[in-house]
Amino acid sequence: MTVSLAACSFASFLRTFATFFTLLILSFTTLPATAQDAAAPADASAVESAEAATQDPAAIVQSFGGKQSYDDTEEVISRLAATGDPAVARALRALREGDLYWRESDEAVFIAARDGDNYALTDPYTGEEAGTAPRGDMSKVRVKNSIRNAVTGALGSLTLRSDNPGQRMRAANTLFDEANPDMIEPLEAAIEAEEDASIRTAMEQARAAAILQSDRPEEEKAEVTSVLAQRGDRQAQTYLNAFAASTEDDAARVAATSAVAQIQSNINFWNQAQNVWYGLSLGSVLLLAAIGLAITFGVMGVINMAHGEMVMLGAYTTFVVQELIRNHAPELFAWSLAIALPLAFLVSGLVGLGMERGLIRFLYGRPLETLLATFGVSLILQQAVRTIFGPTNREVGNPDWMSGAFEVGLMSVTWNRLWIIVFALVVFAGLLLVLNKTVLGLQMRAVTQNRQMASAMGIRTPWVDAMTFALGSGIAGIAGVALSQIDNVSPNLGQGYIIDSFMVVVFGGVGNLWGTLVGAMSLGVINKFLEPYAGAVLGKIVVLVIIILFIQKRPRGLFAQKGRFVDA
Amino acid sequence: MIFAKYLGPRVWFLVLLLVAAAILVPMASLWLPRSHPLHVPSYAVPLIGKYICYALLALSLDLVWGYLGILSLGHGAFFALGGYAMGMYLMRQIGSRGVYGDPVLPDFMVFLNWQELPWYWSGFDQFWFAALMVMVAPGLLAFVFGFFAFRSRVTGVYLSIITQAMTYALLLAFFRNDMGFGGNNGLTDFKDILGFSIQAPETRASLFAASCIALAIGVLIVGAITRSKLGNLMIAVRDAESRTRFIGWRPEYVKLFAFTVSAVMAGIAGALYVPQVGIINPGEFDPVNSIEVVVWAAVGGRGTLIGPVLGALLVNYGKTVFTSIAPQYWLFVLGGLFVFVTIFLPRGIVGTFDHGWDAWKARRASKEREMGEGAAEPAPGPAE
């Protein structure tokens, strides 16, 4: 691999390529952060509302008291909503939860909570404590589902004026989903008062959605289609489609259809982006699985069919570590993966060392026998794990920082996938450093390039062989820690990766780490782009066939080694 | 009988043994009373028949691995393709006796709501066509695959890995329901073959005899190929491919020929296997199965004619015995066998025996060199 690294102009191209990936990752990580920043700075403005003062909200709250029909209750709710006073939200929430009561003696309204035989009362408007009352004295303000819905709507319009920008944003999004024509006016008022640009946009989109559902004139509806087009997601597209189908005005229909098309191209763009992301994610998994093989097979030329089992051992190490942590030190759980990493490296590395010393060193120069013997080892390891841990999947938990997802545009990015991509690239970079900057790496390259000469220079070649094999195996173990987060941890875990790993190494070019990176990433992306057309299984078959054909064309892979030791 | 002198007495003994088994075992199973000490129980006939099919598969692998140095990790795919061709014939023979009673469509197609038979199923109601396909399907795959692979000089472990990828791709493909080969469940519930009930002891005995005869013919064919001038060329390609090319031969054609013949043999083995076990499913494409075939040949001794046969019979008999005693430890044994054979018995049982025999004879005659007069087998060198 040094030959190609040192001499080949590919190398610089590939470094650029890797930088590109890193930048891509960085941009993914920073995007959500900037979105939050944009949302943050506008909480200073308490909304001064013009019509709030027309009637005393506290007095309206009191009119829940006394025997009422449901219609009366609903009317009170809408009057409260019209005040635009965020403070009435307390009373409304209590009403929805069924905690709003009135005193039989004076029809005064309170929020009541059970306190022994009595109710503890709170003022529904101010939230101050208002003593207690015997339970017999209080009557509940009756609610049914339509009332609860009315309350939710009213709260939506009230939270539009909340001091908390996050709450305003949520309210705008809820109203967008509801698209209720009654909310147009509160939204307009809120839009005028809103100072945060992104929230105002969301409110305008909610207003546009509501207008499409209302009986406003067609021209007005046609105008707001562009607002929806900007939003560009599937919900907006649904509204526009419905509008385009129902409107009788030609101009409005044209506007709506063009907006739909605009949204469609936006959705398509994000679909492609999502595919690329999935592809990179799959590619990083392949990279992790194959990178150890790139050392043992690529650099040493040893066919290690037990490579997948090294990955499996890493995953089971993670399982054991997590079990121990769960039983003895649950507070360390967030660190479980960090603890498992070096242990997995050691476990797989030691097994690899044992294999090399006990088996493979007798078979150097006989690759087909090596293949068979290591396959035997893989069977033994699988069965050993099956005997110890049982044949079923074992549970490996995700620490908090690995679970969940966030949105980038219309694309959802899960944290565990993101971390695995980052992790794969870190492992790759680390391995490059080891190979190019350490004494062991130097000796490794020397031995693989010219064993006799290296030996004559005083390098203990058997020791270097053992260390190289242990390094490759240990890296497979590390990969197992990462894969335990996204795959089932079972004795068959390794088998699923072994063929793919060989494909990656062969495709990328044996003996070239950069080839492994490019091979893994391109196979991942090709796979994910084929999936929508061919289905998951057929896509995989097509990829295998492509690789088989590719090997016919370039038997030494994408980035073939050059030099005299190519054809042994 | 022109090969008599080339094949050597051991191979002829094997062929005669197989012919005798083809006649005597069915007789002992059908006509001897149960109490007779030589009676062969009826369950044993298809079981041994299965081993014989495996032996033919191992022999076909030996032709390319032992004599040509091509370690194919995809021979199970040819075996399974032959099996599927036979299975399709057997499916068509079910006729309207299936669960859904459709006169043409097999049950799984009715279940999937298919209206008509896919085009590639047509013709399989005729035995001659199915028998042809048993050979054509694997042979064609091997020819096309080999044509591209050998022409572009994919050799050694690279070839092994892409043959493995080939069988893996087929495994995935045959698991799909829309492939029209029964998906996950494969083809099963066979009723009869050539008009005879597949469960009947007489049919089983005949299938057993057919398997033995097929294996005997296979041994003779492989013997004829490897003892011919072409066989010498194959060994030359195995031991020094570049040198053979420089002399002026075309190694890719030699390889292509042997690979295709080998695949056809594997297909026939699969076709005989399916009616005896009564099912064919995508699991036969599993890369692990193909690798197991390699270990049979390795145990018996590759590069010999009787080695793979012996290896397949021994390992599979061992597997049957062992899985009935301690099934969970079979993989330990199999894995250990891989390691043991490659480290301590690289020539296999037969090869090690020959080697020891030659050495002993050479010592006894105290001549400087005496090779290959008594034992006609060329001492197998390392495959690479």
Chai-1 contact restraints between the chains, C-beta under 6 A:
chainA,res_idxA,chainB,res_idxB,connection_type,confidence,min_distance_angstrom,max_distance_angstrom,comment,restraint_id
A,I303,B,V157,contact,1.0,0.0,6.0,A-B,restraint_1
A,F362,B,I343,contact,1.0,0.0,6.0,A-B,restraint_2
A,P367,B,V157,contact,1.0,0.0,6.0,A-B,restraint_3
A,L368,B,L71,contact,1.0,0.0,6.0,A-B,restraint_4
A,L368,B,A383,contact,1.0,0.0,6.0,A-B,restraint_5
A,L368,B,E384,contact,1.0,0.0,6.0,A-B,restraint_6
A,E369,B,T342,contact,1.0,0.0,6.0,A-B,restraint_7
A,L372,B,F338,contact,1.0,0.0,6.0,A-B,restraint_8
A,L372,B,T342,contact,1.0,0.0,6.0,A-B,restraint_9
A,A373,B,F338,contact,1.0,0.0,6.0,A-B,restraint_10
A,A373,B,V339,contact,1.0,0.0,6.0,A-B,restraint_11
A,A373,B,T342,contact,1.0,0.0,6.0,A-B,restraint_12
A,F375,B,I291,contact,1.0,0.0,6.0,A-B,restraint_13
A,F375,B,F338,contact,1.0,0.0,6.0,A-B,restraint_14
A,G376,B,G335,contact,1.0,0.0,6.0,A-B,restraint_15
A,G376,B,F338,contact,1.0,0.0,6.0,A-B,restraint_16
A,G376,B,V339,contact,1.0,0.0,6.0,A-B,restraint_17
A,L379,B,L331,contact,1.0,0.0,6.0,A-B,restraint_18
A,L379,B,L334,contact,1.0,0.0,6.0,A-B,restraint_19
A,L379,B,G335,contact,1.0,0.0,6.0,A-B,restraint_20
A,I380,B,F332,contact,1.0,0.0,6.0,A-B,restraint_21
A,I380,B,G335,contact,1.0,0.0,6.0,A-B,restraint_22
A,Q383,B,L331,contact,1.0,0.0,6.0,A-B,restraint_23
A,Q383,B,F332,contact,1.0,0.0,6.0,A-B,restraint_24
A,I499,B,Y168,contact,1.0,0.0,6.0,A-B,restraint_25
A,F502,B,I161,contact,1.0,0.0,6.0,A-B,restraint_26
A,V537,B,L172,contact,1.0,0.0,6.0,A-B,restraint_27
A,V537,B,R176,contact,1.0,0.0,6.0,A-B,restraint_28
A,K540,B,L172,contact,1.0,0.0,6.0,A-B,restraint_29
A,I541,B,A169,contact,1.0,0.0,6.0,A-B,restraint_30
A,I541,B,L172,contact,1.0,0.0,6.0,A-B,restraint_31
A,I541,B,A173,contact,1.0,0.0,6.0,A-B,restraint_32
A,L544,B,A165,contact,1.0,0.0,6.0,A-B,restraint_33
A,L544,B,A169,contact,1.0,0.0,6.0,A-B,restraint_34
A,I548,B,I162,contact,1.0,0.0,6.0,A-B,restraint_35
A,I548,B,A165,contact,1.0,0.0,6.0,A-B,restraint_36
A,I551,B,V154,contact,1.0,0.0,6.0,A-B,restraint_37
A,I551,B,I162,contact,1.0,0.0,6.0,A-B,restraint_38
A,Q552,B,F148,contact,1.0,0.0,6.0,A-B,restraint_39
A,Q552,B,S152,contact,1.0,0.0,6.0,A-B,restraint_40
A,P555,B,S152,contact,1.0,0.0,6.0,A-B,restraint_41
A,P555,B,V154,contact,1.0,0.0,6.0,A-B,restraint_42
